[in-house]
Amino acid sequence: MIQTEAEYQEACQRLSQESLRLAEHRVRLRAAGLRVDEIKRVIDPIESLQLGLHEEVAAYERLKR
């Protein structure tokens, strides 16, 4: 759970970086010839972690208001 402004800033930066990394990873998997279901199997756990981080950021923003 995010408790300080510094943690919040770090989480926002990490979220942005992870979004870019996920998009690049998806492109590499397509280029490697993986099928849509195979890509989904690889990407789903990563997206789940990213969603958790996004929820933490949103919760901190709500508490801050």
TORKOL-4160 file (C-alpha; in steps of 0.2 Angstrom, whole numbers, padded with zeros to 4 digits, m for minus):
65
<pt num="1" X="0000" Y="0000" Z="0000"/>
<pt num="2" X="0006" Y="0017" Z="m0004"/>
<pt num="3" X="0008" Y="0028" Z="0011"/>
<pt num="4" X="0019" Y="0043" Z="0006"/>
<pt num="5" X="0020" Y="0055" Z="m0008"/>
<pt num="6" X="0037" Y="0048" Z="m0012"/>
<pt num="7" X="0030" Y="0031" Z="m0014"/>
<pt num="8" X="0016" Y="0038" Z="m0024"/>
<pt num="9" X="0028" Y="0047" Z="m0036"/>
<pt num="10" X="0038" Y="0031" Z="m0038"/>
<pt num="11" X="0023" Y="0020" Z="m0041"/>
<pt num="12" X="0017" Y="0032" Z="m0055"/>
<pt num="13" X="0034" Y="0032" Z="m0063"/>
<pt num="14" X="0034" Y="0013" Z="m0062"/>
<pt num="15" X="0017" Y="0011" Z="m0069"/>
<pt num="16" X="0021" Y="0022" Z="m0084"/>
<pt num="17" X="0037" Y="0012" Z="m0087"/>
<pt num="18" X="0028" Y="m0004" Z="m0085"/>
<pt num="19" X="0015" Y="0001" Z="m0098"/>
<pt num="20" X="0028" Y="0005" Z="m0111"/>
<pt num="21" X="0038" Y="m0012" Z="m0107"/>
<pt num="22" X="0022" Y="m0022" Z="m0108"/>
<pt num="23" X="0018" Y="m0014" Z="m0125"/>
<pt num="24" X="0035" Y="m0018" Z="m0131"/>
<pt num="25" X="0034" Y="m0036" Z="m0125"/>
<pt num="26" X="0018" Y="m0039" Z="m0134"/>
<pt num="27" X="0026" Y="m0033" Z="m0150"/>
<pt num="28" X="0041" Y="m0044" Z="m0148"/>
<pt num="29" X="0029" Y="m0059" Z="m0144"/>
<pt num="30" X="0019" Y="m0056" Z="m0160"/>
<pt num="31" X="0035" Y="m0054" Z="m0170"/>
<pt num="32" X="0041" Y="m0071" Z="m0163"/>
<pt num="33" X="0025" Y="m0079" Z="m0171"/>
<pt num="34" X="0015" Y="m0083" Z="m0155"/>
<pt num="35" X="m0003" Y="m0085" Z="m0157"/>
<pt num="36" X="m0015" Y="m0073" Z="m0149"/>
<pt num="37" X="m0020" Y="m0086" Z="m0135"/>
<pt num="38" X="m0001" Y="m0089" Z="m0132"/>
<pt num="39" X="0002" Y="m0070" Z="m0130"/>
<pt num="40" X="m0012" Y="m0069" Z="m0118"/>
<pt num="41" X="m0006" Y="m0083" Z="m0107"/>
<pt num="42" X="0011" Y="m0074" Z="m0106"/>
<pt num="43" X="0004" Y="m0056" Z="m0104"/>
<pt num="44" X="m0010" Y="m0059" Z="m0092"/>
<pt num="45" X="0001" Y="m0061" Z="m0076"/>
<pt num="46" X="0010" Y="m0046" Z="m0081"/>
<pt num="47" X="m0006" Y="m0036" Z="m0083"/>
<pt num="48" X="m0012" Y="m0042" Z="m0067"/>
<pt num="49" X="0003" Y="m0035" Z="m0057"/>
<pt num="50" X="0001" Y="m0019" Z="m0067"/>
<pt num="51" X="m0018" Y="m0018" Z="m0062"/>
<pt num="52" X="m0013" Y="m0021" Z="m0044"/>
<pt num="53" X="m0001" Y="m0006" Z="m0045"/>
<pt num="54" X="m0014" Y="0005" Z="m0054"/>
<pt num="55" X="m0027" Y="0001" Z="m0040"/>
<pt num="56" X="m0014" Y="0006" Z="m0027"/>
<pt num="57" X="m0011" Y="0022" Z="m0035"/>
<pt num="58" X="m0030" Y="0026" Z="m0037"/>
<pt num="59" X="m0033" Y="0021" Z="m0019"/>
<pt num="60" X="m0019" Y="0034" Z="m0013"/>
<pt num="61" X="m0026" Y="0047" Z="m0024"/>
<pt num="62" X="m0044" Y="0045" Z="m0017"/>
<pt num="63" X="m0037" Y="0046" Z="0001"/>
<pt num="64" X="m0027" Y="0061" Z="m0004"/>
<pt num="65" X="m0042" Y="0070" Z="m0009"/>
